Amino acid sequence: MLTSTDKFIDEEYANVVRSWLKMTKVEKIFEKEKEEAMKETRDQAEKSKAIEIAKNLMDVLSIEMISKKTGLSIDEVKKLKEDMSNN
């Protein structure tokens, strides 16, 4: 089985697998937590960017269109509009 995988995976992925095989269980848990934290940070950054875009589109597009273009929910866009009106 290992021999046949040489035909299907590239060297970079093979190195990733090799590093995982070398890790202890504690290291694997730590690595997984680190990856999850990095993903959460990226998700928060994307959400912040979507909010900024929505703010810029507020006077140009409908709430529904802003929601569609930014990936924010309609409720999120409505709340953002309310917050902007109150300031």
VENVEN-V935858 format. One record per pair of residues at least 12 apart in sequence whose ideal C-beta (glycine too) atoms are under 8 Angstrom apart, sorted by the first residue. I is the first residue (numbers start at 1). GAP is how many residues later the second one is. Records with the same first field share a line. If there is no record, write none. Layout:
# VENVEN-V935858
I = GAP ; GAP
This chain:
# VENVEN-V935858
47 = 25
50 = 20 ; 21 ; 22
51 = 19 ; 21 ; 29
53 = 16 ; 17
54 = 12 ; 16 ; 18 ; 22 ; 23 ; 26
55 = 25 ; 29
57 = 12 ; 13
58 = 22 ; 23 ; 26
63 = 14 ; 15 ; 18
